[in-house]
Every structure is written in C-alpha cells, then in structure tokens.
Amino acid sequence: MVATEALEKPLPKPRRDPVGYAAARTLESLLEALLALEFLDKGYTRNAAGKAFQAWRALTAAILSLERGRVLGRLRDEERRWFTEKGLPRVPSTRLKALGQLVEELGYPSYAAYTAIALDLHDYQYHGPDPDAELSKYTSRGEAAKDIVYVARRIAELIEGRVKPLLDARGAWSDAHEAALRRLKDLLKA
C-alpha cells in the first residue's frame, strides 16, 4: 500500500505559496493515481475511478498554480477574483471542464479531452456500470478500468514531462515526488 500521510497534511495556501501548493498537489496527484491502480488491482473499480478523478483534479490544481501568472493574464477582473478565491484553492468539480480547457489553452495538448474522461470516471464512481448508458458512460467495469489506467498514464506523462521540470527549477521536486512517480511508472508497465 502507498504511504498516504502526505495526503493528510494541510495544503499550503496557493496565494501565499503557489509553488508549495503546486508541489503538494502534484504529490497528491501521484499518490491518488497509485491508489487508483491499487484499488483497480483489487477489483474495486468504482473506488479506483474516484481516486483517478481525484488525481486528475489535483494535477489540474498543480498546473494552474504553476501557471498562475499566465492564467491571470488571460482572465478579466471578475474571473481573476473567482480564480484566486475559489477556482485555484478548490478546483470545483462543476468547473473542472472549464479549468481543463484553460490548461489546454496554456499549451497542454488534449488536456480538455483528458479532463472529460476524468469527469466520466467521477460519474462512474457514483453510478457504476450502466448497460443502458443512461447514468454512466461506461456499460461495463472493463471499460472504466481502461480509462482509469489511461488517466494514470496521462498523469505520469504530464508530471514527468511538464510539471517535474517546473517544480525542479523552483527547488520543489522532492525525493517523495520522485519515488511516487517511479512507482506509478512501474505499475503502469506491469
């Protein structure tokens, strides 16, 4: 099992410490993705879907915090206030689609499409498989399982390729980040 003590610590405030907040949310993303794969391996597909969604949401928060200056430059006054007071600290599920589109506009290709899959997994967590596809996009556990692994892969790729260099440049990439990323990549190879 993954050591999840880091998930229980209070988050740094994104206004006061955007890099610390991004580092914490990145580690959260990695640990939640690991838990998703562990739950999936044990057959807890709905729980795994919830963890994959939480991992994606945490990654979104990390990227938005690291790219905060660029984000604020794209927003109007009222939008800036919402972003700094609610959007960044909470990353509300109801606005995740719009936030994902914003991340994509910052130069993260296909981020909005990955966010849509994460939101589908969020629905699956609550409704489970639905052969009639009325309450959930997924008609079987197997379909959801494929997307859980897919989201975990995207998380590993985005963190290694985009987030790690930004955190590393700011001295915020830790041994815990590296160990979690390595473990996630190892599980994805298996």
C-alpha positions in Angstrom: 0.0 0.0 0.0 1.1 3.5 -0.7 2.1 5.7 2.2 -0.6 8.3 2.2 0.4 10.5 5.2 1.2 13.3 2.8 -2.5 13.4 1.8 -3.4 14.2 5.4 -1.2 17.3 5.8 -2.8 20.8 5.4 -2.1 22.3 1.9 -0.1 25.4 1.6 -2.2 28.4 0.6 -2.0 29.0 -3.2 -2.0 32.8 -2.7 0.9 32.8 -0.2 2.9 29.8 -1.5 1.9 28.9 -5.1 5.0 26.6 -5.6 4.4 24.8 -2.3 0.8 24.4 -3.2 1.7 23.0 -6.6 4.3 20.7 -5.1 1.7 19.3 -2.6 -1.0 18.9 -5.2 1.5 17.1 -7.5 2.4 14.7 -4.8 -1.3 14.2 -4.1 -1.9 13.5 -7.8 0.8 10.9 -7.8 -0.4 9.2 -4.6 -4.1 9.2 -5.7 -3.1 7.7 -9.1 -1.2 5.0 -7.2 -4.2 4.3 -5.0 -6.4 4.1 -8.1 -4.2 1.4 -9.6 -4.1 -0.5 -6.3 -7.9 -0.4 -5.9 -8.3 -1.4 -9.6 -5.9 -4.4 -9.0 -8.1 -5.5 -6.0 -11.3 -5.2 -8.1 -12.6 -2.0 -6.6 -13.3 -0.3 -9.9 -15.7 2.4 -8.6 -13.2 3.4 -5.8 -10.4 3.3 -8.4 -12.4 5.6 -10.6 -12.9 8.1 -7.7 -9.2 8.1 -7.0 -8.3 8.6 -10.7 -10.7 11.6 -10.7 -9.1 13.0 -7.5 -5.7 12.5 -9.0 -6.7 14.4 -12.2 -8.2 17.2 -10.1 -5.1 17.6 -8.0 -2.9 17.6 -11.2 -5.1 20.4 -12.6 -4.7 22.4 -9.4 -0.9 21.9 -9.5 -0.6 23.1 -13.1 -2.9 26.1 -12.5 -0.8 27.1 -9.6 2.5 26.7 -11.5 1.0 28.7 -14.4 -0.8 31.2 -12.2 0.7 34.3 -13.8 -0.2 33.2 -17.3 -3.7 32.2 -16.2 -4.4 35.5 -14.5 -3.2 37.3 -17.6 -5.9 35.6 -19.6 -8.8 36.5 -17.3 -11.0 39.5 -16.7 -11.2 41.2 -13.2 -14.2 39.2 -12.0 -12.8 36.0 -13.4 -9.5 36.7 -11.7 -11.2 37.1 -8.3 -13.1 33.9 -8.7 -10.0 32.0 -9.8 -7.9 33.2 -6.9 -10.6 32.8 -4.2 -12.3 29.6 -5.4 -11.0 28.2 -8.6 -7.4 27.5 -7.7 -7.8 26.6 -4.0 -10.8 24.4 -4.5 -10.8 23.3 -8.2 -14.5 22.7 -8.1 -15.8 19.6 -10.0 -18.5 21.7 -11.5 -15.9 24.0 -13.1 -13.3 21.4 -13.9 -14.2 21.2 -17.6 -13.7 25.0 -18.0 -10.4 24.8 -16.0 -9.2 21.9 -18.1 -9.9 24.0 -21.2 -7.9 26.8 -19.7 -5.0 24.5 -19.0 -5.1 23.3 -22.7 -5.1 26.9 -23.9 -1.8 27.3 -21.9 -0.2 24.8 -24.1 -1.1 21.4 -22.6 -2.4 19.5 -25.7 -5.6 17.4 -25.3 -5.9 18.4 -21.6 -9.6 19.2 -22.1 -10.2 15.7 -23.5 -8.4 14.0 -20.6 -10.5 16.1 -18.2 -13.6 14.9 -19.9 -12.5 11.3 -19.3 -11.7 12.1 -15.6 -15.3 13.6 -15.3 -16.7 10.4 -16.8 -14.9 8.4 -14.2 -16.3 10.7 -11.5 -19.8 9.8 -12.7 -18.9 6.1 -12.8 -17.7 6.3 -9.2 -21.3 7.1 -8.2 -23.4 5.2 -10.7 -21.2 2.2 -11.6 -21.6 0.4 -14.9 -24.8 1.1 -16.7 -25.6 -1.3 -19.6 -28.2 1.3 -20.9 -25.6 4.2 -20.6 -28.2 6.5 -19.0 -26.4 7.3 -15.8 -22.8 6.4 -16.8 -20.8 6.4 -20.0 -19.5 3.0 -19.0 -21.5 0.0 -19.8 -19.0 -2.4 -18.0 -16.3 -2.4 -15.4 -13.8 -3.2 -18.1 -14.4 0.0 -20.0 -14.0 2.0 -16.8 -10.8 0.1 -15.9 -9.2 1.0 -19.3 -9.9 4.7 -18.7 -8.6 4.6 -15.1 -5.3 3.2 -16.5 -5.4 5.8 -19.3 -5.8 8.7 -16.9 -3.0 7.3 -14.7 -0.7 7.2 -17.7 -1.5 10.8 -18.7 -0.8 11.9 -15.1 2.6 10.2 -15.1 3.4 11.6 -18.6 2.3 15.2 -17.7 4.1 15.2 -14.4 7.3 13.8 -15.8 7.3 16.0 -18.9 5.8 19.3 -17.8 5.3 19.6 -14.0 8.5 18.0 -12.7 10.8 20.4 -14.7 8.8 23.4 -13.4 9.0 22.2 -9.8 12.6 21.1 -10.2 13.6 24.6 -11.4 12.0 26.1 -8.3 13.6 23.6 -5.9 10.3 22.0 -5.1 10.7 18.5 -6.6 11.4 16.1 -3.7 12.5 12.6 -3.2 8.9 11.7 -2.3 7.8 13.0 -5.7 10.4 11.0 -7.4 9.6 7.8 -5.6 5.9 8.2 -6.2 6.5 8.9 -9.9 8.8 5.9 -10.3 6.3 3.6 -8.5 3.5 4.9 -10.7 5.5 4.3 -13.9 6.5 0.8 -12.7 2.8 -0.1 -12.0 1.8 1.2 -15.4 4.5 -1.0 -17.1 3.1 -4.2 -15.4 
